[in-house]
Amino acid sequence: MGKTLFDKVWEKHVIAGKPGEPQLIYVDLQLIHEVTSPQAFEGLRENQRKVRRPDRTFATMDHDVPTKDIFNVQDLIARKQIETLQKNCRDFGIHLAGMGDPDQGIVHVIGPQLGLTQPGKVIVCGDSHTATHGAFGAIAFGIGTSEVEQVLATQTIWQMKPKNMGIRLHGKLQPGVSAKDIIMALIAQNGVSFGTGYAVEFFGDTIKQLSMENRMTICNMTIEGGAKVGMMQPDQTTFDYVRGRKYAPKNFAAAVAYWKQFYTDDPADYDRIIDFDVSQLAPFVSWGTNPSMAIPVTGTLPQPSDMNYQRAYHYMDLKPGIKATEIPIQWIFIGSCTNSRLEDLKEAARIMKGHHISPKVTAWIVPGSRTIKNAAEKLGLDKIFKDAGCEWREPGCSACLAMNPDKVPAGIHCASTTNRNFEGRQGKDSRTHLASPAMVAAAAIYGHFVDIRQKEAI
């Protein structure tokens, strides 16, 4: 039998262990942030250990960062976590993109942006959405705090090798339909656990047409389908994106020659295949309290099929049978490691240009990094957002996860470019509706969702 992309990268990193049993894997890059690393460093101190490869570790601050005034950290726990990361990086010789640093930003945004994320690597981080980096042909996954300590100490991690799943995406997206809609539709169709036990590779002619930003969005939300890893074969689009970045390989031609070996020999080598035609796909929005509770914007909310649906309707204060376009929107958030890149901001600004948001809506726009913020301002995107009535903020995770001052108020329906719509995810008793940047921008204008494929909508 042949090998998959995942097989080939995995085998390059196995140090010990037999197939079918836990194997010791070498880690090329560990990304750390202020929330899941303090206990790991404390464990190193208690056991008098050093960080084995500080040059293969990169730190930033994102989860706790207040994006209205980045240096005004009022929360005592957040301030302690930020100060602790600063001290830990000093003590252990780790590079830190700290508050106000030119490279500071959301961990899964700055990795690719800086060229740290490269094909053929194994990348870990104490954050579930580490799968984002798999868009480059890397094996990337989130780990727990004890595992963060293990990688800091040994640059290795014990893992069971998952099975292989291939998701073939084919067809051309309609104007107004995005990568966010692809992954939301896949999860809505297959559920939040279809990828459990698998490393997922997305392949097919649709992938070849997507930018790296869109590819990252799909891999980012692979975790919402239950998979630990989401990947895509590196190609010329990948190589062109990495070329010239701060930490890109110095001998780039040699690196590309190495990267070209990472591809799946034959689709028959997957343990399971899902086939998905995107050509008739409509923009998607979520209505419930997990990412599978989502429908096309042209659809109506489904009848409750079990207690989970009944609870979701109660929490969201919605009723089955209403149209997706009837969901009221009082807040919008454009940001997060899913959709805060420059391409996402350009798409949102394209929709908002010349319009003003509904007087019923509060809008926060949060770029994923300081580099993105500066680039957006150079293009005048910040002015478009401000003129439309939005708040233009500092980079950070912001209202994705209610771990900082940026919280959506209780009872408020928020259209969000984030990846999770769990109860209280964006603030206690807040109500999250996931959608693409363009869909969220349009919802801000109208105060409800609209089908942005219709020219008269915008």
C-alpha positions as CSV (number, residue, x, y, z in Angstrom):
1,M,0.0,0.0,0.0
2,G,1.0,3.6,-0.5
3,K,1.1,6.3,2.1
4,T,-0.8,9.4,2.9
5,L,0.5,12.9,3.5
6,F,-0.1,12.3,7.2
7,D,1.8,9.0,7.2
8,K,4.8,10.5,5.5
9,V,5.2,13.4,7.9
10,W,4.5,11.1,10.9
11,E,7.1,8.6,9.9
12,K,9.8,11.3,9.6
13,H,9.2,12.1,13.3
14,V,9.0,8.7,15.0
15,I,11.8,8.2,17.5
16,A,10.5,5.1,19.4
17,G,7.5,2.9,19.7
18,K,5.8,0.2,17.5
19,P,2.9,0.8,15.1
20,G,-0.4,0.3,16.9
21,E,1.2,1.5,20.2
22,P,2.0,4.9,21.6
23,Q,5.0,6.3,19.7
24,L,7.5,9.0,20.7
25,I,7.3,11.8,18.2
26,Y,9.8,14.6,17.6
27,V,8.4,18.1,17.7
28,D,9.8,20.7,15.3
29,L,8.0,23.7,16.8
30,Q,6.1,24.5,20.0
31,L,4.0,27.6,20.2
32,I,3.1,28.9,23.7
33,H,0.9,31.6,25.1
34,E,0.1,33.0,28.6
35,V,-2.8,30.7,29.6
36,T,-1.7,27.1,29.2
37,S,2.0,27.4,30.0
38,P,2.5,28.7,33.6
39,Q,2.1,25.2,35.2
40,A,4.4,23.7,32.6
41,F,7.2,26.0,33.4
42,E,6.6,25.5,37.2
43,G,7.0,21.8,36.6
44,L,10.4,22.4,34.9
45,R,11.6,24.5,37.9
46,E,10.4,21.9,40.4
47,N,12.3,19.2,38.6
48,Q,15.3,21.4,37.8
49,R,15.0,21.0,34.1
50,K,15.8,23.3,31.3
51,V,13.9,23.9,28.0
52,R,15.6,21.5,25.6
53,R,15.2,23.6,22.5
54,P,14.3,27.2,23.2
55,D,15.1,27.9,19.5
56,R,12.2,25.6,18.6
57,T,9.8,27.4,21.0
58,F,8.0,30.7,20.3
59,A,5.8,32.6,22.7
60,T,3.1,35.3,22.3
61,M,0.3,36.8,24.2
62,D,-3.2,36.6,22.9
63,H,-5.9,35.0,25.2
64,D,-5.8,37.5,28.0
65,V,-5.0,40.6,26.0
66,P,-7.5,43.5,26.3
67,T,-8.0,44.8,22.8
68,K,-9.4,48.3,23.6
69,D,-6.4,49.3,25.6
70,I,-3.7,46.6,25.3
71,F,-1.6,47.7,28.2
72,N,-4.5,48.3,30.7
73,V,-4.9,44.7,32.1
74,Q,-7.5,45.1,34.9
75,D,-8.1,41.4,35.5
76,L,-5.7,40.2,38.2
77,I,-5.5,36.6,36.9
78,A,-4.9,37.8,33.4
79,R,-2.2,40.2,34.6
80,K,-0.6,37.4,36.6
81,Q,-0.6,35.1,33.6
82,I,0.9,37.8,31.3
83,E,3.6,38.7,33.8
84,T,4.4,35.0,34.4
85,L,4.9,34.3,30.7
86,Q,7.3,37.3,30.5
87,K,9.3,36.0,33.4
88,N,9.3,32.4,32.1
89,C,10.5,33.4,28.7
90,R,13.3,35.5,30.2
91,D,14.4,32.7,32.6
92,F,14.3,30.0,30.0
93,G,15.6,31.9,27.0
94,I,12.5,31.8,24.8
95,H,11.6,34.4,22.2
96,L,8.4,36.3,23.2
97,A,6.3,38.5,21.1
98,G,4.9,40.4,24.1
99,M,2.4,43.2,24.5
100,G,3.0,45.8,21.8
101,D,5.7,43.8,20.0
102,P,5.6,44.1,16.2
103,D,5.1,40.3,16.0
104,Q,2.5,40.0,18.7
105,G,-0.9,38.4,17.8
106,I,-3.0,35.4,18.0
107,V,-0.8,32.3,18.2
108,H,-2.3,30.6,15.1
109,V,-2.1,33.8,13.1
110,I,1.5,34.7,13.8
111,G,3.0,31.2,13.3
112,P,2.1,31.3,9.5
113,Q,2.7,35.0,9.3
114,L,6.2,34.8,10.5
115,G,7.1,31.7,8.5
116,L,7.5,29.5,11.6
117,T,4.8,27.3,10.2
118,Q,6.2,25.1,7.4
119,P,5.4,21.9,5.5
120,G,6.5,18.6,6.9
121,K,6.8,19.9,10.5
122,V,5.2,18.6,13.7
123,I,3.8,21.6,15.5
124,V,2.1,21.6,18.9
125,C,0.5,24.2,21.1
126,G,-1.6,24.3,24.3
127,D,-4.6,25.3,22.3
128,S,-7.2,23.1,20.5
129,H,-7.1,25.1,17.3
130,T,-3.5,24.3,16.5
131,A,-4.9,22.2,13.6
132,T,-4.8,25.6,11.7
133,H,-1.2,25.0,10.8
134,G,-2.0,21.8,9.0
135,A,-3.0,23.9,6.0
136,F,0.7,24.0,5.2
137,G,1.1,20.2,5.2
138,A,2.2,20.1,8.8
139,I,1.0,17.7,11.5
140,A,-0.3,20.2,14.1
141,F,-2.4,19.6,17.1
142,G,-3.4,20.9,20.5
143,I,-1.9,19.5,23.7
144,G,-2.6,19.7,27.5
145,T,-0.5,21.6,30.0
146,S,1.4,18.4,31.2
147,E,2.3,17.7,27.5
148,V,3.4,21.3,27.1
149,E,5.9,20.6,29.9
150,Q,7.0,17.3,28.3
151,V,7.7,19.1,25.0
152,L,9.5,21.9,26.7
153,A,11.8,19.4,28.5
154,T,12.4,16.9,25.8
155,Q,11.2,18.3,22.4
156,T,9.2,15.1,22.1
157,I,5.7,13.8,22.8
158,W,4.0,10.4,23.1
159,Q,1.1,9.9,20.7
160,M,-1.1,7.2,19.3
161,K,-1.2,7.4,15.6
162,P,-4.7,8.1,14.4
163,K,-6.3,6.6,11.3
164,N,-6.5,8.5,7.9
165,M,-9.5,10.3,6.6
166,G,-9.6,12.1,3.2
167,I,-12.2,14.7,2.5
168,R,-12.5,15.4,-1.2
169,L,-13.7,18.9,-1.9
170,H,-14.6,19.5,-5.6
171,G,-16.5,22.1,-7.6
172,K,-16.2,25.9,-7.7
173,L,-17.6,28.1,-4.9
174,Q,-20.3,30.6,-5.9
175,P,-19.5,34.3,-5.3
176,G,-20.2,35.1,-1.7
177,V,-19.5,31.6,-0.5
178,S,-16.3,31.0,1.4
179,A,-14.0,28.4,3.1
180,K,-15.9,29.1,6.4
181,D,-19.1,27.9,4.7
182,I,-17.4,24.7,3.5
183,I,-16.2,23.6,6.9
184,M,-19.5,24.7,8.6
185,A,-21.5,22.7,6.0
186,L,-19.3,19.6,6.5
187,I,-19.8,19.7,10.3
188,A,-23.6,20.4,9.9
189,Q,-23.8,17.4,7.5
190,N,-21.6,15.0,9.4
191,G,-21.8,16.0,13.1
192,V,-19.2,17.1,15.7
193,S,-17.6,13.7,16.1
194,F,-17.2,12.4,12.5
195,G,-13.4,13.0,12.7
196,T,-12.8,11.4,16.0
197,G,-9.8,9.1,15.8
198,Y,-8.7,10.4,12.5
199,A,-6.2,12.7,11.0
200,V,-8.1,14.5,8.2
201,E,-6.6,15.5,4.9
202,F,-8.6,17.9,2.7
203,F,-7.9,17.4,-1.0
204,G,-9.4,17.9,-4.4
205,D,-9.7,20.7,-7.0
206,T,-11.5,23.1,-4.7
207,I,-8.5,23.1,-2.3
208,K,-6.2,24.0,-5.2
209,Q,-8.3,27.1,-5.9
210,L,-8.2,28.4,-2.3
211,S,-5.8,30.9,-0.8
212,M,-3.7,29.9,2.3
213,E,-5.9,32.1,4.4
214,N,-9.0,30.1,3.3
215,R,-7.2,26.8,3.8
216,M,-6.2,27.8,7.3
217,T,-9.9,28.5,8.1
218,I,-10.9,25.0,7.1
219,C,-8.1,23.3,9.0
220,N,-8.8,25.6,12.0
221,M,-12.3,24.2,12.4
222,T,-11.4,20.5,11.8
223,I,-11.3,20.2,15.5
224,E,-15.0,21.1,15.7
225,G,-15.7,17.9,13.7
226,G,-13.9,15.8,16.3
227,A,-10.5,15.4,14.5
228,K,-7.3,16.2,16.2
229,V,-5.4,17.0,12.9
230,G,-6.5,18.7,9.7
231,M,-4.0,18.9,6.8
232,M,-3.6,19.9,3.2
233,Q,-0.9,18.9,0.7
234,P,1.7,21.7,0.3
235,D,1.8,23.1,-3.2
236,Q,3.0,26.2,-5.1
237,T,0.4,28.4,-3.2
238,T,2.0,27.1,0.0
239,F,5.5,27.7,-1.1
240,D,4.7,31.2,-2.4
241,Y,3.1,32.1,1.0
242,V,6.1,31.0,3.1
243,R,8.7,32.5,0.8
244,G,10.4,35.6,2.2
245,R,8.9,35.5,5.6
246,K,10.9,36.3,8.7
247,Y,11.6,32.7,9.7
248,A,11.4,31.1,6.3
249,P,14.3,28.7,5.4
250,K,17.4,30.5,4.2
251,N,18.0,27.9,1.5
252,F,14.4,28.1,0.2
253,A,15.0,26.0,-3.0
254,A,16.3,23.1,-0.9
255,A,13.4,23.5,1.5
256,V,10.9,23.3,-1.3
257,A,12.6,20.3,-2.8
258,Y,12.2,18.6,0.6
259,W,8.6,19.7,1.0
260,K,7.5,18.3,-2.3
261,Q,7.8,14.7,-1.0
262,F,4.8,15.3,1.3
263,Y,1.6,14.1,-0.6
264,T,-0.8,11.2,-0.5
265,D,0.1,8.5,-3.0
266,D,-3.5,7.5,-3.8
267,P,-6.9,8.3,-2.3
268,A,-7.2,4.5,-1.8
269,D,-4.7,4.9,1.0
270,Y,-7.2,6.7,3.3
271,D,-9.1,4.6,5.8
272,R,-12.2,6.6,5.0
273,I,-13.2,9.2,2.4
274,I,-16.0,11.8,2.5
275,D,-16.9,13.3,-0.9
276,F,-18.3,16.9,-0.8
277,D,-19.4,19.0,-3.8
278,V,-19.2,22.7,-3.0
279,S,-20.7,24.1,-6.2
280,Q,-24.2,24.4,-4.9
281,L,-23.2,25.5,-1.4
282,A,-24.9,28.5,0.2
283,P,-23.5,30.7,2.9
284,F,-24.0,29.0,6.3
285,V,-25.0,30.3,9.7
286,S,-25.2,28.5,13.1
287,W,-28.4,28.7,15.1
288,G,-27.7,26.5,18.1
289,T,-25.0,25.7,20.7
290,N,-22.6,23.5,18.9
291,P,-21.1,24.0,15.4
292,S,-23.2,21.2,13.8
293,M,-26.3,23.2,14.6
294,A,-26.0,25.3,11.4
295,I,-28.0,25.7,8.2
296,P,-27.8,27.5,4.9
297,V,-28.9,31.2,5.1
298,T,-31.8,30.2,2.8
299,G,-33.0,27.6,5.2
300,T,-35.3,27.4,8.2
301,L,-34.5,26.3,11.7
302,P,-35.1,22.5,12.1
303,Q,-37.6,20.8,14.3
304,P,-36.0,19.6,17.6
305,S,-34.8,16.0,17.2
306,D,-33.6,15.4,20.8
307,M,-33.1,17.1,24.2
308,N,-29.9,18.8,23.0
309,Y,-31.9,20.6,20.3
310,Q,-34.6,21.6,22.8
311,R,-32.0,22.9,25.2
312,A,-30.3,24.8,22.3
313,Y,-33.6,26.5,21.3
314,H,-34.2,27.5,24.9
315,Y,-30.7,28.9,25.4
316,M,-30.7,30.8,22.1
317,D,-34.3,32.0,22.5
318,L,-35.3,30.8,19.1
319,K,-38.0,28.6,17.7
320,P,-38.0,25.9,15.0
321,G,-39.5,26.9,11.7
322,I,-38.3,30.5,11.5
323,K,-36.0,31.5,8.6
324,A,-32.3,31.9,9.2
325,T,-32.7,35.5,7.9
326,E,-35.1,36.2,10.8
327,I,-32.5,35.6,13.5
328,P,-32.0,39.0,15.2
329,I,-28.4,40.3,15.4
330,Q,-27.5,42.9,18.0
331,W,-23.7,42.4,18.1
332,I,-21.0,41.3,15.6
333,F,-17.5,40.2,16.1
334,I,-14.9,39.9,13.3
335,G,-11.7,38.3,14.5
336,S,-10.2,35.1,16.1
337,C,-7.7,32.5,14.8
338,T,-10.4,31.4,12.3
339,N,-11.1,34.7,10.4
340,S,-8.9,37.7,11.5
341,R,-6.4,37.7,8.7
342,L,-5.9,40.5,6.2
343,E,-7.9,38.7,3.5
344,D,-10.8,38.3,6.0
345,L,-10.7,42.0,6.9
346,K,-10.7,42.9,3.2
347,E,-13.8,40.9,2.6
348,A,-15.6,42.4,5.5
349,A,-14.6,45.9,4.5
350,R,-15.8,45.2,0.9
351,I,-19.2,44.5,2.2
352,M,-19.3,47.4,4.7
353,K,-17.8,50.1,2.4
354,G,-20.4,52.9,1.9
355,H,-22.8,51.5,4.5
356,H,-23.4,52.0,8.1
357,I,-24.2,49.3,10.6
358,S,-27.7,49.1,12.0
359,P,-28.3,51.3,15.0
360,K,-29.3,48.2,16.9
361,V,-25.8,46.6,16.4
362,T,-22.5,46.9,18.2
363,A,-19.6,45.9,16.1
364,W,-16.0,44.9,17.0
365,I,-13.3,44.4,14.4
366,V,-10.2,42.8,15.9
367,P,-7.2,42.0,13.6
368,G,-5.3,38.8,14.3
369,S,-1.9,40.4,14.7
370,R,-0.1,43.8,14.9
371,T,1.3,43.1,11.4
372,I,-2.2,42.6,10.1
373,K,-3.5,45.7,11.9
374,N,-0.8,47.8,10.4
375,A,-1.3,46.4,6.9
376,A,-5.1,47.0,7.2
377,E,-4.6,50.6,8.3
378,K,-2.2,51.2,5.4
379,L,-5.0,50.0,3.0
380,G,-7.5,52.2,4.8
381,L,-9.6,49.3,6.0
382,D,-9.8,50.8,9.5
383,K,-11.4,53.9,8.1
384,I,-14.0,51.9,6.3
385,F,-14.9,50.1,9.5
386,K,-14.9,53.2,11.6
387,D,-17.1,55.1,9.1
388,A,-19.5,52.2,9.2
389,G,-19.8,52.6,12.9
390,C,-17.5,49.7,14.0
391,E,-14.9,49.7,16.8
392,W,-11.4,49.0,15.4
393,R,-9.4,47.3,18.1
394,E,-5.9,46.0,19.0
395,P,-4.9,42.4,18.1
396,G,-5.8,39.5,20.4
397,C,-8.2,36.6,20.8
398,S,-10.8,39.2,22.1
399,A,-14.5,38.1,22.1
400,C,-13.8,34.6,20.8
401,L,-13.7,33.1,24.3
402,A,-14.6,35.5,27.0
403,M,-11.2,35.2,28.7
404,N,-10.6,39.0,28.6
405,P,-12.6,42.1,28.9
406,D,-14.2,41.7,25.4
407,K,-17.4,39.9,26.3
408,V,-20.7,39.8,24.5
409,P,-23.5,40.8,27.0
410,A,-26.0,38.2,28.3
411,G,-29.0,37.5,26.0
412,I,-27.4,39.2,23.0
413,H,-27.3,37.5,19.6
414,C,-23.8,37.9,18.1
415,A,-22.9,37.1,14.6
416,S,-19.3,36.0,14.9
417,T,-16.4,34.8,12.7
418,T,-15.2,32.6,15.5
419,N,-15.2,28.7,15.6
420,R,-17.3,27.9,18.6
421,N,-20.9,28.7,19.6
422,F,-21.0,26.9,22.9
423,E,-23.2,28.2,25.8
424,G,-21.4,31.2,27.3
425,R,-18.5,31.0,24.9
426,Q,-18.4,34.7,24.2
427,G,-19.7,35.8,27.6
428,K,-22.2,34.5,30.2
429,D,-25.5,33.8,28.6
430,S,-24.4,35.3,25.3
431,R,-25.8,33.8,22.0
432,T,-23.3,33.1,19.2
433,H,-24.1,32.7,15.5
434,L,-21.1,31.5,13.5
435,A,-20.6,32.8,9.9
436,S,-18.1,34.0,7.4
437,P,-16.6,37.5,7.6
438,A,-18.8,38.7,4.6
439,M,-21.9,37.3,6.2
440,V,-21.1,38.8,9.6
441,A,-20.4,42.2,8.0
442,A,-23.7,42.1,6.1
443,A,-25.6,41.1,9.3
444,A,-24.1,44.2,11.0
445,I,-25.7,46.4,8.3
446,Y,-29.1,44.8,8.4
447,G,-29.4,43.7,12.0
448,H,-30.1,40.2,10.7
449,F,-28.6,37.6,8.3
450,V,-29.0,38.1,4.6
451,D,-28.0,36.0,1.6
452,I,-25.0,37.9,0.3
453,R,-25.2,36.0,-3.0
454,Q,-28.1,38.3,-3.9
455,K,-26.8,41.5,-5.4
456,E,-29.7,43.5,-4.0
457,A,-28.7,42.4,-0.5
458,I,-25.6,44.7,-0.3
